[in-house]
Amino acid sequence: MMSISHFHLQAKLISLPEMWQGLLIALVLYFVGILAVYLNRMLGFYVLGIVILIYSLGLVNALMAGYQSTAGMEIKLLLEVIGAIGLGINFYTLVLLTRWRHKTN
């Protein structure tokens, strides 16, 4: 949503291959984290924690970009709500990972 020029959310246009590349990198990082949990439980928790932290920073960036954009109020509100929900899901995932780690020790 942030890369579509119609919404006026960022100055630099991103091509479709660049968007797919970002999605592929995200999927690979999550897969590496899940694989690390399977192979070495403690290392996997830290890898997934770092991946979630990286994507939480991306969501914070989306929140700031939405606040500073010249887009319409409805689009800004939608972007802010999606970012807040994403941050909530990431935080809850970290809580679940921490509980799971303490339970399996």
C-alpha positions in Angstrom: 0.0 0.0 0.0 2.8 2.4 0.8 4.5 1.9 -2.6 1.5 2.8 -4.7 1.8 6.4 -6.0 -1.9 7.0 -5.8 -1.9 7.0 -2.0 0.9 9.7 -1.8 2.6 7.8 1.1 6.2 8.0 -0.1 8.3 9.9 -2.6 10.2 7.0 -4.1 8.3 4.6 -6.4 9.0 0.9 -5.9 8.6 -1.5 -8.7 6.7 -4.8 -8.5 9.9 -6.9 -8.6 11.3 -4.9 -5.6 8.1 -5.6 -3.7 8.3 -9.3 -4.4 11.9 -9.3 -3.4 11.0 -7.7 0.0 8.3 -10.3 0.5 10.7 -13.1 -0.4 13.3 -11.8 2.1 10.6 -11.7 4.8 9.6 -15.3 4.1 13.2 -16.5 4.1 13.9 -14.7 7.4 10.8 -16.3 9.0 11.8 -19.7 7.6 15.3 -19.4 8.9 13.9 -18.5 12.4 11.5 -21.5 12.4 14.2 -23.8 11.2 16.5 -22.5 13.9 13.8 -23.3 16.5 13.6 -26.8 15.1 17.3 -27.4 15.1 18.4 -25.5 18.2 15.6 -24.2 20.4 17.4 -21.4 22.2 19.1 -20.1 19.0 15.8 -20.1 17.2 14.1 -18.0 19.8 16.7 -15.3 19.4 16.6 -15.5 15.6 12.8 -15.1 15.6 13.1 -12.3 18.1 15.5 -10.4 15.9 13.2 -11.0 12.8 10.2 -9.7 14.7 12.2 -6.7 15.9 13.2 -5.9 12.3 9.6 -6.0 11.1 8.4 -4.0 14.1 10.8 -1.3 13.1 9.3 -1.4 9.6 5.8 -1.0 11.1 7.0 1.9 13.1 8.4 3.4 9.9 5.0 2.8 8.3 3.3 4.6 11.2 5.6 7.6 10.8 5.2 7.7 7.0 1.4 7.6 7.3 1.5 10.5 9.8 3.8 12.6 7.6 2.1 11.8 4.3 -0.1 14.1 2.2 -2.7 11.3 1.7 -6.3 11.6 2.6 -7.4 11.1 6.2 -9.1 7.8 5.5 -5.9 6.3 4.0 -3.8 7.7 6.9 -6.2 6.2 9.4 -6.2 2.8 7.6 -2.4 2.8 7.5 -2.1 3.7 11.2 -4.7 1.0 12.2 -2.9 -1.6 10.2 0.5 -0.6 11.7 -0.9 -0.7 15.2 -2.5 -4.1 14.7 0.8 -5.4 13.2 2.8 -4.1 16.2 0.3 -5.7 18.6 0.6 -9.0 16.8 4.4 -8.8 16.9 4.4 -8.0 20.6 2.0 -10.8 21.3 4.2 -13.2 19.3 7.2 -12.2 21.4 5.2 -12.8 24.6 4.2 -16.3 23.3 7.8 -17.1 22.3 9.0 -16.1 25.7 6.4 -18.2 27.5 7.2 -21.2 25.2 10.9 -20.8 25.9 10.4 -20.7 29.7 8.1 -23.7 29.5 10.5 -25.8 27.4 13.6 -25.1 29.6 
